[in-house]
């Protein structure tokens, strides 16, 4: 099974903010797109992760178990991406001797 990073980010945002609307705002997305990403993630893992009613958004029992591993997954992803951009770069500046003197 492969997890989609954006879908996992969406799940964590919903869990943290307890709102599809606020998660959409935080992720720069729409509420509809957030719902679709969560639905796809739930289908992929075969578990209901979020319980939602018109007035309440909360983690299911499976969602509560999945939350910390999801955070760890995102942290590992961010570290992997950061390792690619942490290559040392060399900067050389040349100054004429009469300017520096």
N, C-alpha and C positions, 0 to 999 in steps of 0.2 A: 504494500500500500504506500502511496506517495501523498504527501500533504502539500497543499498549495499555501505558500507563505502568506499571500494576501487574505486568504480565507481564515487562516489561524490568527492573523492580526485583527481581523474583523471580530472573531470570536472573543478575543481578549479585550478589545475595546468595548464590546457589548457587555461583557462580564464586569468590567471596571466601572463603566458609566451607567449600567442598568437601564439603558435606553437605546433603542435603534436610532432614534433621531439624533441624540447627542453623539453616538458612535459615528453616524454618517457625517456630522459636522466636523468631528475631530479628524476623520480620515479624508475629508474633502470629497465626499461621495454623496450619493442619494440614499434615502431610506430603502428604496426598492432594490438598489444594488447591494446594499448591506444584507437585506433579507435573502437575496439569491445566493450570495457567497456563503452565508451561514447554512442555508438549506443544502448546498452542495457539499459543505464540510460534513454536515450531519449524515448525509447519504454516504459519503466516502468512509466515515468511521463506523457507520451503522448504528449510531446512538443518537438519542435526543440530547443535545447539550444545553439548550436554553428552553426554559418554560416561559411562555408568554401568554398574557391575557391582555385585554384592552387597557388595563390599568397597571399591570405588573410585568416586569421582566426580571427573571432570576435564573440562576444556574440550576440545572437538574442535578440529580445525584451523580450521574456520569460526567456532567459538565464540571462539577466541583472536583472530581478526580482528575479530569483532563487539564484543568486550568494551569497548575504549576508545570507539568511537562510541556504545555503549550508555550508558556513563558520561557522555559529553558530552550525549547526549539528555536524561538525567535531570537534569543540571545546568542545562540550558537550560529545562527544564520548571519546576524549582524557582525559577530566576530570574524566569520569567514570572509564576508565582504570587506570588512575593515583591513584584514590582513593583505588583501590585494592592493589596497591603496596606500599602505604604509611603507612603500618602497622609498628608500632615501633618494632624495634628489640633490644634485650638486649644483650650486649656484656660484658662478665666478663673475666677479666684477673687476674690470680693468680700469685703472685710473692713471692718467699721465703723471709723470714725476713732477712736472712744474705746477700741476694743480694740487697735488698732495703736499708739496713743500711749503 
